[in-house]
């Protein structure tokens, strides 16, 4: 299935499916969005360094990007991170 036809679960629903409801879901969703925002201005070298120390931050930011059209996804390639 191509990316354009995949059904994507919204970030809020993703958080609620993890068992977080009401105000907690909003706060967790906001925190995930802020993780993505923090990484966006970094270059590939900085992202690669973050991946070495806190790979979970990259994974979390990608959870946001995969559920929000037009957001950057951080992909590891042979030379480090490719920010697309």
N, C-alpha and C positions, 0 to 999 in steps of 0.2 A: 504494500500500500504506500503510495507516495505521501510525502509530508503534507501536501495541500489537502488531502482527503482524510487524513487521520483525525479521529475524534480526540481532542485534547481536553483533559479534565482541568477546570480552572484551578488556580492556585488555592483559592479559598476552599473549594470542594476537596482538593488534595489534602489540605490541613484538617478539614473536618473529618475526612475519611480516616485520618490518623487518630481520631478520637478527641480532637480539640474543638470545642464549640463556643458560641457566644462571643464575649469580648476577647477571650483567649485566642480564638481563631483570627480575629482581626490583628491582634498584637503579633502573633507568630507570622502571619502573612506579611505584615509591615517589616518585621525583622529580616525576613528572607529577601524582600525587595531591597532593603538597605544594604544587605550583603552584596547584591548584584551591583547596586549603585556605587559602592566603594571600590569594586574591581574595575569598572568600566574605564576610568581615566588612565589605568596602568598600561604600560607597554608590555610586549611579549616577555621580555626578560623579567620584569617585576611579577607578572602572572606566574611564570615558571618558578620563581623563587617562592611565591606563596604556595604553589602546589607542593613543593618539597617540604614545607613546614606545616601547612594547614590544608591538605588536599580536600578535606571536608567542606571548606569554604567555597572552593571551586564547584564542588558537586552541588552545594546548596544554591549557589548563584545560577547554575545551569537548570535547576528545578524551576526557578523563576522564569528564566529565558525560554524554556521549552513550553511554558504555559502562557506566555505573553508575546503575541505577534510583534515582530520587528525588533525584539531585544537581542543583544549579543549573546552568543553561545561560545564558551571557551573550549576549544578542541585541541587536544594534545596531538602534535605531529612529530616527525623525526627531528625537528629543530627546536622543539619547545612548544609553547602554546601559540595557536593560530586563533586570533580573535576575529570571529566573523559576525 
